[in-house]
Amino acid sequence: MRPNRTTSRLPRSSNAETLIKLAQSLAQAGSRLEDEFWFARLTAEIERQLVHGSDNAIHASLEFLFGSEDPAQIGAYEALADAVETSTESMQVTIDGQPHDVLLIVCPLMAWSRAQIASGKVARPTLEAVRNQLAAHIVAPGVRLTMVEALFSPDQMPEGYVSIYRLLKKCAQALINGEDAVKRPDDWPEAQGFLADSRFLIGAIAAPAGTALFNWQGDAKRAECIENWKRQGGAALAGMLSNCAYEMVAPGAFFDSTRGAEREIRGFSVRASVSFLHMTLDLAPPAQTAAVARVSDRDFEEYRIGFMNGKETEVLHGCIWPLLGPEVDSTEVTDDIDATLREAGITNIVHIDTVLPAEYCADCGAPMYPNQDGELLHAELPDADSDEHGPPRHLH
């Protein structure tokens, strides 16, 4: 997602100025050869800054270029964003005297459960089963593969370009050493408890420079590879996710697949909410009413969906539909939300016409969700206060 633009001044940093000038030159290139010339210099500068352990200038440069109506600046932003992701998730190393391309990959999944969704250390037999399925369906023949011994929640994913780059280097070293597993990071926070949430397996693959990394770069069809992975890779995780309903998301390069999971978790969370209320309160989807409201804060906008019993105004449960990138200005988001609700069986849908403030409960910090009158309320199940071991009350 692109950052919010807050300044039009050139950043007071020589590192940021260098990145901006190189990105502008790359965006103005008129040939593939000139593209390669500027891209090599831009990625070299990004890598230099990442090695020194700071991504402040990278963020400042992206922020400066973001949001301009000048086509040249738009092109420079896109060039810089692409170069930053390339430098952060991939590198070239020497293995057995031969140059190899290394790519950080992520295998996302979405799960929902009335109990805690698993995260943390993955047992070696489970990790080996996952590796075998990746080798069978996703990575090209002969590609080296290593996996981090952890199932990450969104709160446990590496934050910032420097952290991601350091994990890339750690995985690359494991590939050089012929190791098939990497220990999870030491600074491991607890996963937050949500009814529905994403989980991520992270790894890295290496192939001789210029050769295929994925099966679909050969004769295999991408859609078939991913469908087989979803079925067989999902089965490999069944023991760890035995208390969950879960779906696998297409694996691939770190940033692209992470964004894919961010998009897909939204509809999954809606379906989980509907199923949760059906199972918990015996409230069938046609008896549920969904109120949809856009909420806004200084730093973000999102849609919140409150679920009610028929014409009642008490909010039983709620979920969030984040706006990603250009969707902030899109008029099609509500159509997507409506379609998802209807696919889940809900036909009573109320749209709140006004933009509401992004309010949270002062006591527990949970988001407040709209009812069909446009009021933001705390979502609570009947007799929730007496249920000490009840399910989580809100969604990620």
N, C-alpha and C positions, 0 to 999 in steps of 0.2 A: 504494500500500500504506500502511496506517495505521502510524504509528510505535509502538514499544513504550512502554507507559506506565511511567514510572520515578518519578513523583512525584504526590502529591495536593495539594501546596501551591500556592497561587496564585503565579504567577511574580512575582518582585520586579522588575517592569518596568511602567512606566505604559503603554507601548505594548502590551504583552501584555494587561494588565488591560482596556484599552479594547477590544481585539479580542474578548476573552472576553465582556465585557458586551454588546457589539453582537451577537455570535453568539447569545447566550442570548436576547436580545430578539427576534431574527429567528426563532429556533426556537419562541418562544411566540406569535408573531403569529397572529391568528385570522381574517385576511382577506387577499385578494390585495393590496389597497391598503396594508395595514400591512406585508405582506411586502416590497412594493416600497420602502416608506419605509425600513425597516431594512436591506434589501439594498443600497440606494444609499449609505447611510452606512457600512456595513461595507466595501464595495468601495472607497469613497473613502479610507478609512483604510488599507486594504491597499495601494492604489496610492501613497499618500503615503509609506509605509514603503519600498516598492520603489524609488520615485524617489530616496529618500535612500540607497539602496544597502545596506540591511540587511534580512535576513529572519530574524534571530535571534528577534525577538518573535513572528513568525509560527510558527516551529517550536515555540517554548516554549508558545504558546497551544494548538496542536494536540496537543502532548504532554500538557498538563494535562487537556484534555477527553477524551482517548482512554481507552477501556477502562472507563469508568464504567458501573455497572449502573443508574444513575439515568436514566430515559427523557429527562428534560429535558437532561441533559448529553450524552447520545447524540445528541439532536436538534441541540444546539449544535455538537457536533463536525462532524456532517454538513453543517450550514449553513456553518460556517467553511471546511471543506475545499472545498465547492463554490464559495464566494466567492473563495477563494485561487486556485483553478484558473482561474476565470473572469477574474479580474483579471490573471493572469499570461499567459494565452494569447490574450486578446482586448482590443480597445480601440476607441474611436471617434475618427476623424480627419476633417479636412475636405479633400476633393479637388475641385478645380474649383468651389469655393464651396458644395459640397453635403456634408452629413455622411455618412460611410461607416463601416460596421462592418468591422473588420479581425480576422481569425482566423488564428492560427499553426497550420499543419497539418503533419502528418508522413506520409510514405509509407514504411512499413516493408517489409522483405523478410527472408527467412531463406535462408542459403546454407551449403553445406558443400563442402569441397574438401580434398584431400590437399596442395594448395599453399596459399599465403597468399591469403586472401579479400580482394578489392579494397576499398580505402577511399581517402578523400582527394579531391583535385580531380576534378571531373567535366568532361569536355570540353564545350565549348559546343554542338557538334552533338548530343551525347547529351542534354544538358540541354534543348535545344530540342525534341527528340523526346519527352522526358518531359512537358514543358509541353503539347505538342500533344495527348498522350493524356489528360492531366488535363483539359484544356479540352473534349475530345470526350466524356469519360465521367463525370467526377466533378464539376467545378464547373459552376454554373448559367451559362446564356448571359449574356455581357456582364460577368461577374465578372473583376476584375483579378487577376493572378497573378504573383508573383515567387518565385524559387527560390534557395536558397543553393547556391553552386557547389561542393558537397561531398557525398560519400557518407560518412555518419557511422557509426563503430562505436559500441557502447555506451560504450566508454571515452572517446569523443570528443564525446559528447552534452553539451550545457550542463548543469552541475550546480547545483542550487539554484534557488529561485524568482527571485532577482535576475538570475542569468545568463540564464534563459529570458526574463524580462521585457525585458532589454536586447536580446536577439535579436529579440523581437517589435517593439520600437521601431525597430530597424535595418531590419527588413523593411517596417514601416509607412512609414518615410521613403522607401524605395525605391518603394513603391506610389504615394506622393504625387508623387514625381519622375518617375513613368512608367518606371521601370527594371525590366527583367524578370529581373535576376539580382543576387545579393548575394554579395560575397566571403566566403569562409570565415573563421572566427575566426582571429586571429593566434596565440593560445596553443593549438597543435594537437599533442596528444600522439600518439605512435605507437600504432597499433592492436595489441592483443595477439593472438597467434596461437592460434586455436582451430580444431578440426576443423569445428565447426558454430557459427554465430553469427548475430546480427541485424545488419542495416544499415538506415540511415534516410536518406531525402531529406527535407529540411525546407524549407518555404516559407510563404508567407502569401497570403491571398486577401482581397479587399475588394469590397464591394457597397454600393450606396446603403442607408442605414440602414433596417432593417425589411424588406428584400427578401431573396429566396432567395440562399443561398451555394452550395448543392449541387444537382445535377440532380434528386435524389430529393425535393426540396422542391416539385417540380412534378409532371408526369404520369409521369415515369420511375420505374421500380421500382428500389429500392435494390440488391437482390440482383443484378439484371441489370447495373446500372452497375458494381458492384464486380467482377463476373465478367469483364466486358469490359475493365476496367482491368487486372485481373490478367493477362489474356492479352496485350493490346496494350502496356500499360505494361511488362510483363516483357520483351517483345520489344525495346523501346526500350533496355533495359539489357544486352542480350545480348553486345554487344561488350566491355563493361567487366567482365562476369562470365563470360567465355568458359571459364574453367577451373573453374566451379562448377556444382553442381546447386542450383537456387534456386527459391523460391516467393514470390510476392508476398502481402502481408497487406493487409487493407482499410485504405485511407487515411482520414484524417479529422482532427478536432481533436487537438491535440498530446498532451494527457494521455490521452484515451480510446484513441487508436490506439497510443500507446506501451504502454499496459497490455495491449492486444490482442496486440501482438507478444510481450510477456513471457509471456503465457499460451501462445501457439502455438509458441514456440521450444522449449518443453519436449518436446512430442511429436515435433517435427522433429528434435531432437537425438537422441532415442531411435532414430528411423528411420535417421538418419545413422550412428549407431554400428553398427547391425546391417548396413547396406550396406557400411560401411567394412571391417568384419571379413570380410564375404563377399568383397569385392573384393581385399583385401590378403592374406588367408590362405586364400582359397578355402573359407571356413567358412560353409556355408549356414545360414540362420536356424534350421532345425529341429535343427541340431547345436550351436547355441549355448545356453548356460544363463545366465539373468539372476538375480542376487541383488539383492534390494531391501531397503534398510535406511533407517530414519529416523535422522538424526544431529542432534545438538543442541549449540549453544554458548550462551554467555550472551546473545548478541544475536540469534540466529536459529535456525531449525530448517529442515531440508530433507531430501529423500530423495536418496540416492545409489544408483546402479545399477551393479553390476559385471558385466562380461560374461566368460564363461569358455567353454572348449571342453569340452562334455559334462560329465562328472563330475570333470574336473580342477579343482584348487583355485586355480591361478594366475590372477590377474585380467589379462586381455588388454587390456581397455579399460574406460572408465567414463564415465558422464555424470551430471549433476545435475538434479534436478527440484525447483526452488525452490517453497516454499510462499508463496502470495500472499494477503495480507489475511486474510479469515475462514477460509481453508483450514487455518490452524494448528490449528483446533479441529474440522476436518471428518474424518469417517471414510470419506469417499468417494474420497479421493485415491488410495489404493492400488488401488481399482477402476479409476480412470482410467489409472493406470500399467499395470495388467494388460492392459486393453483395448488400449492403445497397443502394448505388447510383442506381443500376440497378432496384432494387425493387421500388425505388421512380420514375422510369421512365427515368432516364438519361442513355444514351448509349455512349455519347461522353465523354470519361474519359481519361485524360492525366496524366501520372505519371512522376514526376520530379526525375531524377536519382540521383542527388546529394543532400546531406544534407545541408539545408539552415540555416542561423543564425535566431534566434528567434527575429525578429525585430518588433518594435511597433512605432506607430505614435508619433513623438516628441511633437505634439500639443495637441492631445486628449488622447493619451495612448492606442488607439485601436490596436489590433494585425494587422499586415500586412499579406495579403494572396497571394498565388501564382497565377500567370496567366499561360497560357499554354506555355509561353516561359521561365518559371522558374524565373520570376521577382516577388519580393514581393512588392505588391502595397496596397494602402489604398482602401478599398472597399467603393464604392460610387454608389448610384442610380442616374439616370439621373435627373438633376435639383434638386438634394438633398439639395443644399445650400439655395434654395428659399423656401423649405418646413419646416417652423418653427415648425410645429406640426406633423412632419413625424414620422415614426416608428423608433425603435432602429436600429442602423446600424450594430450591430455585435451580435454574439451569445456567450453564456457562454460556 
